[in-house]
Amino acid sequence: MRGIRRRRPTQAMAADQHGVNEQTPLEHAGSPVDARAAMRRIAAEALILQDEAEAVVRGARAREGLGFLAPRGGPLVRRFFGLRDLLPRTCQDPADEELRRKLDAILHHHALAVWVALDLLAYEWRSEKISRQLDALDGLGEPAAQLDQLYAELADRPTAHYAAS
């Protein structure tokens, strides 16, 4: 059957659109330790991205140019959504499942916060209410502190490599 090409799975196409570089979701992690380690890596990357996201939100509040902020903010939004896609689908341990749900919510919040800040900046000229909303932006708020706590909790939990030592 020459000329017929197989379609890529929608999940792979979505990963390409979000800028995920050939990494697959960790829904089939072999053990709870693998899921915990994956969440720790995802939280660590999110912490690194969080500083840049804060700067973009503050820049939108300061009315920095959209042409300057959008090239910084767009990839952040895609990467936060990409990190959500990399989270394990479920965790066997109830405590890990709670951490997974919190991490999922924080990543979603961060992506939307940057997106909304850029959107408000783009449409500020339309309404005084939008301008007031832009003035009210104050970084990523409480979820940023929660991400710090969540990463610390994940880092404190032993993994198989450390527990076996």
Secondary structure as a PSIPRED ss2 file (coil, helix, strand):
# PSIPRED VFORMAT (PSIPRED V4.0)

   1 M C   1.000  0.000  0.000
   2 R C   1.000  0.000  0.000
   3 G C   1.000  0.000  0.000
   4 I C   1.000  0.000  0.000
   5 R C   1.000  0.000  0.000
   6 R C   1.000  0.000  0.000
   7 R C   1.000  0.000  0.000
   8 R C   1.000  0.000  0.000
   9 P C   1.000  0.000  0.000
  10 T H   0.000  1.000  0.000
  11 Q H   0.000  1.000  0.000
  12 A H   0.000  1.000  0.000
  13 M H   0.000  1.000  0.000
  14 A H   0.000  1.000  0.000
  15 A H   0.000  1.000  0.000
  16 D H   0.000  1.000  0.000
  17 Q H   0.000  1.000  0.000
  18 H C   1.000  0.000  0.000
  19 G C   1.000  0.000  0.000
  20 V C   1.000  0.000  0.000
  21 N C   1.000  0.000  0.000
  22 E C   1.000  0.000  0.000
  23 Q C   1.000  0.000  0.000
  24 T C   1.000  0.000  0.000
  25 P C   1.000  0.000  0.000
  26 L C   1.000  0.000  0.000
  27 E C   1.000  0.000  0.000
  28 H C   1.000  0.000  0.000
  29 A C   1.000  0.000  0.000
  30 G C   1.000  0.000  0.000
  31 S C   1.000  0.000  0.000
  32 P H   0.000  1.000  0.000
  33 V H   0.000  1.000  0.000
  34 D H   0.000  1.000  0.000
  35 A H   0.000  1.000  0.000
  36 R H   0.000  1.000  0.000
  37 A H   0.000  1.000  0.000
  38 A H   0.000  1.000  0.000
  39 M H   0.000  1.000  0.000
  40 R H   0.000  1.000  0.000
  41 R H   0.000  1.000  0.000
  42 I H   0.000  1.000  0.000
  43 A H   0.000  1.000  0.000
  44 A H   0.000  1.000  0.000
  45 E H   0.000  1.000  0.000
  46 A H   0.000  1.000  0.000
  47 L H   0.000  1.000  0.000
  48 I H   0.000  1.000  0.000
  49 L H   0.000  1.000  0.000
  50 Q H   0.000  1.000  0.000
  51 D H   0.000  1.000  0.000
  52 E H   0.000  1.000  0.000
  53 A H   0.000  1.000  0.000
  54 E H   0.000  1.000  0.000
  55 A H   0.000  1.000  0.000
  56 V H   0.000  1.000  0.000
  57 V H   0.000  1.000  0.000
  58 R H   0.000  1.000  0.000
  59 G H   0.000  1.000  0.000
  60 A H   0.000  1.000  0.000
  61 R H   0.000  1.000  0.000
  62 A C   1.000  0.000  0.000
  63 R C   1.000  0.000  0.000
  64 E C   1.000  0.000  0.000
  65 G C   1.000  0.000  0.000
  66 L H   0.000  1.000  0.000
  67 G H   0.000  1.000  0.000
  68 F H   0.000  1.000  0.000
  69 L H   0.000  1.000  0.000
  70 A H   0.000  1.000  0.000
  71 P H   0.000  1.000  0.000
  72 R H   0.000  1.000  0.000
  73 G H   0.000  1.000  0.000
  74 G H   0.000  1.000  0.000
  75 P H   0.000  1.000  0.000
  76 L H   0.000  1.000  0.000
  77 V H   0.000  1.000  0.000
  78 R H   0.000  1.000  0.000
  79 R H   0.000  1.000  0.000
  80 F H   0.000  1.000  0.000
  81 F H   0.000  1.000  0.000
  82 G H   0.000  1.000  0.000
  83 L H   0.000  1.000  0.000
  84 R H   0.000  1.000  0.000
  85 D H   0.000  1.000  0.000
  86 L H   0.000  1.000  0.000
  87 L C   1.000  0.000  0.000
  88 P C   1.000  0.000  0.000
  89 R C   1.000  0.000  0.000
  90 T C   1.000  0.000  0.000
  91 C C   1.000  0.000  0.000
  92 Q C   1.000  0.000  0.000
  93 D C   1.000  0.000  0.000
  94 P H   0.000  1.000  0.000
  95 A H   0.000  1.000  0.000
  96 D H   0.000  1.000  0.000
  97 E H   0.000  1.000  0.000
  98 E H   0.000  1.000  0.000
  99 L H   0.000  1.000  0.000
 100 R H   0.000  1.000  0.000
 101 R H   0.000  1.000  0.000
 102 K H   0.000  1.000  0.000
 103 L H   0.000  1.000  0.000
 104 D H   0.000  1.000  0.000
 105 A H   0.000  1.000  0.000
 106 I H   0.000  1.000  0.000
 107 L H   0.000  1.000  0.000
 108 H H   0.000  1.000  0.000
 109 H H   0.000  1.000  0.000
 110 H H   0.000  1.000  0.000
 111 A H   0.000  1.000  0.000
 112 L H   0.000  1.000  0.000
 113 A H   0.000  1.000  0.000
 114 V H   0.000  1.000  0.000
 115 W H   0.000  1.000  0.000
 116 V H   0.000  1.000  0.000
 117 A H   0.000  1.000  0.000
 118 L H   0.000  1.000  0.000
 119 D H   0.000  1.000  0.000
 120 L H   0.000  1.000  0.000
 121 L H   0.000  1.000  0.000
 122 A H   0.000  1.000  0.000
 123 Y H   0.000  1.000  0.000
 124 E H   0.000  1.000  0.000
 125 W H   0.000  1.000  0.000
 126 R H   0.000  1.000  0.000
 127 S C   1.000  0.000  0.000
 128 E H   0.000  1.000  0.000
 129 K H   0.000  1.000  0.000
 130 I H   0.000  1.000  0.000
 131 S H   0.000  1.000  0.000
 132 R H   0.000  1.000  0.000
 133 Q H   0.000  1.000  0.000
 134 L H   0.000  1.000  0.000
 135 D H   0.000  1.000  0.000
 136 A H   0.000  1.000  0.000
 137 L C   1.000  0.000  0.000
 138 D C   1.000  0.000  0.000
 139 G C   1.000  0.000  0.000
 140 L C   1.000  0.000  0.000
 141 G C   1.000  0.000  0.000
 142 E H   0.000  1.000  0.000
 143 P H   0.000  1.000  0.000
 144 A H   0.000  1.000  0.000
 145 A H   0.000  1.000  0.000
 146 Q H   0.000  1.000  0.000
 147 L H   0.000  1.000  0.000
 148 D H   0.000  1.000  0.000
 149 Q H   0.000  1.000  0.000
 150 L H   0.000  1.000  0.000
 151 Y H   0.000  1.000  0.000
 152 A H   0.000  1.000  0.000
 153 E H   0.000  1.000  0.000
 154 L H   0.000  1.000  0.000
 155 A H   0.000  1.000  0.000
 156 D H   0.000  1.000  0.000
 157 R C   1.000  0.000  0.000
 158 P C   1.000  0.000  0.000
 159 T C   1.000  0.000  0.000
 160 A H   0.000  1.000  0.000
 161 H H   0.000  1.000  0.000
 162 Y H   0.000  1.000  0.000
 163 A H   0.000  1.000  0.000
 164 A C   1.000  0.000  0.000
 165 S C   1.000  0.000  0.000
